[in-house]
Each structure stands twice: as C-alpha cells, then as structure tokens.
Amino acid sequence: MLNPTWLNTFKTLIDVGHFTQTAEKLYMTQPGVSQQIKKLEQACGHALIKRFNKTFEITEQGRQVYQYALEIAQHEAKLIESLSFDDPYSGQCRLSCSGSLALLYYPKFLKLQQQHPALSIHLEAAPNHKVLKDITEAAIDLGIVTHKPNTCEFNIEPLGCEYLCLILPKRFEGKHITAQALMECGVVKHPDSAHYLSLYFDQCGDQELAEINIDKLPTASYVNQLSQILLPVSQGIGFTVLPKSAFDSFIDKASLTLHQPNTAVAEQLYLVHKRNRQLPVRYKTLAQLLKENVDQ
C-alpha cells in the first residue's frame, strides 16, 4: 500500500507546481518534500516527475499516480462528509416491541415513510427477553419492553403505558362479570395470556376476580397469532386479556365487549437501547412518534 502522506505531498506538488510553495502549504521543509517524492517514486518503481533545474514535468506514470491520489482524496472527503451527515428523516431504523405494539405502530410507521421516503423502518415483534437479547447482540437498535432491564447494560427511558382489557363475547355486554361466568366461558389462551390474566385480575380492583386461580380456568382455545386471538371471542368462544391496542385494531369490535374494571390496569412501557451507544438522530424522530401514540 502506498503511503498516503507521500501521495498527498505528491498531489499537492502537482497542484501547486513548485517545491517551495508545496513545502509552505504543507508546513514542511523543501528537502522534506523532495525526500517524500523520492520515497514515493521508489515505492512505485518509476520516476513520477522529470526535474529541470528548479522546475519539473510530470511523467506518464506520474499522471497515473496523481489520478490515484485525487481519487483517494475524493473518497476521503466523501467519507468525512458521510460521517458528519445525520439526517433525521433518512436511513434505517431497527426497532423491536411486542406484537400488540407492532399492530399499533406499524401503520403509523408506514405513514411516516410515505412522508419521508429516505427513511426505512425495520420492525420486529418479539417478547421482552428477545428484544433485550437482540439489542445486546446489535440485531436491533431500539426496543420497547414492559419491565426495567439491567441499567448497567441498557439506557432506559419511560415511554408511557399500555392498558390491558378483559375482552368477552358480545353476550356479556352490560352484565356483571363474575368468576363463575369466566369459568363457564373459558379462556382463549396465547403466549402472554398467563401474564396478562394475572396482572389484570390482581389490579382491576375486583376481589372476586383477584382470587381466581388462572391455572384452573378452562381453555376454550389457543392461538399464538396476535391478529387471530380475538376471532374466537368474536364468535362467542371464550374470553381473553390483551392490550387495548389489540382490541382497537380488531376489525370486528362490534361483536366484542369490554369488562369495566374498578381500577384501570396498565403496564409501564420502557424505551431501551444499548448503554453508551449514541443512536443516529433519526431515532429521535422515531422516539417522538412512539411517545405521541401511547398513553401517558
């Protein structure tokens, strides 16, 4: 590899056309300039200039080396420019969150991309542990989780709340929901159902529901596709607990009813990224959208 300092000295000499002026421009001595040109010629194995007293003429090999030096300088200038260029509406954002939040945010991400075509959003739906694992392994850059991870590994920012709903078939509308009614109805289970059921029953302010043993609830159905969980409920089969965003995105909400708890039940959401890593400014655009579209 040719010494980049020698190449720059040679390029400057050709641009300036004089050894003394080249030395002044590069804050060198004239003998220093001459020495670097000789070293470059030795490295190339060819004379790059022909000297005539105090002047010189560039050789054909010298023209090729000069062109190469120009390209190197141009590439370096482009690199420096790209390093300092951080557009809030350009580049790829890699984000991971729960399936319910993905349903909530994805249409809004698409709208943002329509407004800013140079912005690309990569969205993964994943449980908390995978979100954190992918951030640690740099598979994604930003994640949303429902519990505070280790502060030694992650930068954590409260994002807002995600409200949980007990969702039942339409026939339960206006009725008092008892433990016996839920036992008879059966639960539509999904990967997060145990967690959501426990959280909802414990925090909804109804002592009878708080005493339900979720392990003894009959299973009416099971599905691991978020978009399908409410389908059996809408057809009168079972009940379930999901974030309100999942209820809001369901196409047939008219066939469902929501239990009205004494106390609203919500999970705190946290925005996380790898500690000590500075994210590009485009992630501020994304974070702002996330905050604007979640309950505070």
C-alpha positions in Angstrom: 0.0 0.0 0.0 1.4 3.4 -1.0 2.0 5.8 1.9 -1.0 8.2 2.0 1.2 11.0 3.3 3.6 10.7 0.3 0.6 10.6 -2.1 -0.8 13.8 -0.6 2.5 15.5 -0.9 2.8 14.4 -4.5 -0.7 15.6 -5.3 -0.1 18.9 -3.7 3.2 19.3 -5.6 1.4 18.7 -8.9 -1.4 21.1 -8.0 0.9 23.8 -6.8 3.7 23.3 -9.4 6.5 24.4 -7.2 8.6 22.6 -4.4 9.0 25.7 -2.2 5.3 26.6 -2.3 4.4 22.9 -1.7 6.6 22.9 1.4 4.9 26.1 2.7 1.4 24.8 2.1 2.1 21.5 3.9 4.2 23.2 6.7 7.3 21.2 5.6 10.8 22.0 4.5 11.7 21.8 0.8 14.1 18.9 1.4 11.3 17.1 3.2 9.1 17.4 0.2 11.8 16.2 -2.1 12.5 13.2 0.2 8.9 12.1 0.2 8.6 12.4 -3.6 11.7 10.2 -3.9 10.3 7.6 -1.5 7.0 7.5 -3.4 8.9 7.0 -6.7 10.9 4.2 -5.1 7.7 2.6 -3.9 6.1 2.8 -7.3 9.3 1.7 -9.1 9.1 4.6 -11.6 10.1 8.2 -11.9 7.0 10.4 -11.4 8.5 13.7 -12.4 11.5 14.8 -14.5 13.4 17.6 -12.9 14.8 20.5 -14.9 16.8 22.8 -12.6 14.1 24.4 -10.4 11.2 23.1 -12.5 9.8 19.7 -13.3 7.5 17.9 -15.7 5.2 15.0 -14.7 5.8 11.6 -16.3 3.1 9.3 -17.7 3.5 7.1 -14.6 3.3 10.3 -12.5 -0.1 11.2 -14.2 -1.5 7.8 -13.2 -0.3 8.1 -9.6 -1.7 11.7 -9.5 -5.1 10.5 -10.7 -5.0 7.8 -8.0 -4.1 10.3 -5.3 -7.0 12.5 -6.5 -9.4 9.5 -6.1 -8.1 8.8 -2.7 -8.6 12.4 -1.6 -12.1 12.4 -3.1 -13.1 9.2 -1.3 -11.7 10.5 2.0 -13.7 13.7 1.5 -16.9 11.8 0.9 -16.3 9.6 3.9 -15.8 12.6 6.2 -18.9 14.2 4.8 -21.0 11.0 5.3 -19.7 10.7 8.9 -20.9 14.2 9.7 -24.2 13.8 7.9 -27.0 12.6 10.2 -30.4 13.3 8.7 -33.5 12.9 11.0 -35.5 11.6 8.0 -33.0 9.3 6.3 -31.6 5.9 6.9 -32.8 2.6 8.5 -34.3 2.4 12.0 -34.3 -1.1 13.6 -37.0 -1.5 16.3 -38.5 -4.4 18.3 -41.6 -4.5 20.5 -44.5 -6.7 21.5 -46.9 -7.9 18.9 -49.7 -5.6 20.2 -47.5 -2.6 20.0 -46.4 -3.6 16.5 -50.1 -3.6 15.4 -50.5 -0.2 16.9 -47.3 1.4 15.5 -46.8 -0.2 12.1 -49.5 1.8 10.2 -48.0 4.9 11.7 -44.5 3.9 10.6 -45.8 3.4 7.1 -47.3 6.9 7.1 -44.0 8.4 8.3 -42.2 6.6 5.5 -44.7 8.0 3.0 -43.8 11.5 4.2 -40.0 10.7 4.2 -39.2 8.1 1.5 -35.5 8.1 2.5 -36.5 6.7 5.9 -36.7 2.9 6.3 -38.1 1.2 9.4 -37.4 -2.4 10.3 -39.9 -3.7 12.8 -39.7 -6.9 14.8 -42.5 -8.3 17.0 -40.9 -10.1 20.0 -41.3 -10.8 23.7 -39.3 -8.8 26.3 -36.4 -11.2 26.6 -35.8 -11.4 22.8 -36.0 -7.6 22.5 -33.2 -7.2 25.1 -31.1 -10.1 23.6 -31.3 -8.5 20.1 -30.3 -5.1 21.4 -27.3 -6.7 23.2 -26.3 -8.6 20.0 -26.8 -5.4 17.9 -29.5 -7.1 15.8 -31.7 -4.2 16.5 -31.0 -0.7 17.9 -34.1 0.3 19.8 -36.7 -1.7 21.8 -39.8 -1.4 23.9 -40.2 -3.6 26.9 -42.6 -3.8 29.9 -40.0 -4.1 32.7 -36.8 -2.3 33.6 -33.8 -4.3 32.4 -30.3 -4.1 33.9 -29.2 -0.4 33.9 -25.6 -1.5 33.5 -26.3 -2.8 30.1 -29.1 -0.6 28.8 -30.2 3.0 28.6 -33.8 3.2 29.8 -36.4 5.8 29.2 -40.1 5.6 30.4 -42.3 5.7 27.3 -45.8 5.6 28.6 -48.5 2.9 29.5 -50.2 0.1 27.7 -53.7 -0.5 29.1 -55.0 -4.1 29.4 -58.6 -5.2 28.7 -60.7 -8.1 29.7 -62.4 -8.9 26.4 -65.6 -11.0 26.2 -68.2 -12.0 23.6 -71.0 -9.5 23.0 -73.5 -11.5 25.0 -71.7 -10.3 28.2 -72.3 -6.7 27.4 -73.8 -4.8 30.4 -73.6 -7.9 32.7 -71.7 -8.1 36.0 -68.7 -10.3 35.3 -68.2 -13.0 38.0 -65.5 -15.6 38.5 -68.2 -18.3 37.7 -69.1 -16.6 34.4 -65.4 -16.6 33.4 -65.1 -20.3 34.4 -68.1 -21.2 32.3 -66.9 -19.1 29.3 -63.3 -20.5 29.3 -60.2 -18.6 28.2 -58.7 -18.1 24.8 -55.0 -18.6 25.6 -52.0 -17.1 23.8 -48.3 -16.8 24.7 -48.8 -13.9 27.1 -52.2 -14.9 28.4 -51.0 -16.1 31.9 -49.1 -12.9 32.4 -51.9 -10.7 31.3 -54.6 -12.6 33.2 -52.6 -12.4 36.5 -51.9 -8.8 36.0 -55.5 -7.9 35.2 -57.1 -9.9 38.0 -54.6 -8.5 40.6 -55.0 -4.9 39.6 -58.6 -4.5 38.4 -60.0 -3.8 41.9 -62.4 -6.7 42.0 -61.7 -9.0 44.9 -63.6 -11.9 43.4 -61.5 -11.8 40.2 -58.3 -11.4 42.2 -59.0 -14.7 43.9 -59.3 -16.7 40.6 -56.7 -19.4 40.1 -55.8 -18.8 36.5 -54.4 -22.4 36.2 -57.9 -23.7 36.8 -59.6 -21.7 34.1 -60.8 -24.0 31.3 -59.1 -23.5 27.9 -61.6 -22.5 25.2 -58.9 -22.2 22.5 -55.3 -21.4 22.0 -53.6 -19.4 19.2 -50.2 -17.7 19.0 -51.0 -15.3 16.2 -52.0 -12.0 17.8 -54.3 -11.0 14.9 -56.3 -14.2 15.4 -56.7 -14.2 19.2 -59.9 -12.2 19.2 -61.5 -14.2 16.4 -62.9 -17.0 18.6 -64.1 -14.4 21.2 -65.9 -12.5 18.5 -67.7 -15.8 17.6 -68.8 -16.4 21.2 -65.9 -18.8 22.2 -64.1 -17.8 25.3 -62.7 -14.6 26.8 -59.1 -13.2 26.9 -57.0 -10.4 28.2 -55.0 -8.3 25.7 -53.6 -4.7 25.4 -56.2 -2.2 24.3 -54.2 -1.6 21.1 -55.0 -5.2 20.1 -58.7 -4.6 20.7 -58.7 -1.3 18.8 -57.0 -2.9 15.8 -59.5 -5.8 15.6 -61.8 -5.5 12.6 -65.0 -6.8 14.3 -65.1 -4.9 17.6 -68.9 -4.7 17.4 -69.0 -8.4 18.3 -67.0 -7.9 21.5 -67.5 -6.2 24.8 -65.0 -4.9 27.4 -65.2 -5.5 31.1 -65.2 -2.2 33.0 -62.7 -2.6 35.9 -62.9 -0.7 39.2 -59.3 0.3 38.6 -57.7 0.7 35.2 -54.9 -1.9 34.6 -51.8 -0.8 32.7 -48.2 -1.9 32.1 -45.4 0.6 32.1 -43.5 0.7 28.8 -39.8 1.5 28.6 -37.8 2.6 25.6 -34.4 0.9 25.7 -31.1 0.8 23.7 -27.6 -0.3 24.4 -25.9 1.6 27.1 -23.1 4.1 26.0 -24.2 3.8 22.3 -25.2 7.0 20.7 -28.0 6.4 18.2 -28.3 8.4 14.9 -30.6 11.4 15.1 -33.3 9.6 13.0 -34.1 7.6 16.1 -35.2 10.8 17.8 -37.8 11.1 15.0 -38.9 7.6 15.8 -39.0 8.0 19.5 -41.1 11.1 19.2 -43.7 9.2 17.1 -43.7 6.4 19.7 -44.3 8.8 22.6 -47.1 10.6 20.7 -49.1 7.4 20.1 -49.0 5.8 23.5 -51.0 6.5 26.7 -49.1 8.6 29.3 
